[in-house]
């Protein structure tokens, strides 16, 4: 599979991140990747992210692992 196969494909990405500054940095980094087309939906909590995950179709999920520790405590 060559590089050209990825140029025509959009990646549906769910970003679960409660820190707006971190989310903005991640989104900026993704948009700076050459020949990429990330469609990012952001959730600001784990609960919100799980609802979005059940409702939508995503190719990739980026999760702030610290949110898992907040649920356990």
N, C-alpha and C positions, 0 to 999 in steps of 0.2 A: 504494500500500500504506500503510494508515494505522497509527497507533500501536497500535491494538488487535490487529493481526496479530502483533505481537511479544510481547504479554502472555501468550499461551498457549504459547509455544515455549520449550523449554529449550535452552540452548547447552552442548554437551559440549566442555569446554576442557581441553587438555593444557598444563600449566605445567611447563616444563623450567627449573628454577632450583635451584642448589646451595646458595644462601644462605637459610637458614630464615627469617631476619628479613625479607629482601626478599620471599620467597614469602608470608609472612604479611601484609605490607603490600599486596601485589597482590591477594590473596584478599579482604582487608578492603575494598579499594577496589571490587572487583567486586561484593561483596555490598551495598555502599552505593548502587549504581546503581538508581534507582527503576524499578519494573516490569521487573526483570531476573531471570532464573533461570539462573545459571551453575552447572553441575555440574563442579567442578574436580578433576582428577586430577593430582597432582604427581609429577614424576620429579626425582631429585636429581643426575642425570648425563646427559650426552648419550646415552651408550650405553643407559641405562635408558629414556630418552625415546624412542629409536628403537624399542626393543622394544615399548613401550606403543603407539606409533603404528602399528606393524604389527599389533598384536593388537586394537586398539580402533577405534572410529569416533568421530572428533572433528570438530567444526565449526570449531574454532579452535585454533591452537598459539601459545603465547607462549614464546619462547626467549630465554634469557640469552645474548646474542651472545658474551660473554666465554668461554663454554664452547667455542666454535669455535676460539678462539685456543689454548686448552689442548690441543686435539687436534692442532693443527698443530705445536706445539713439542715 
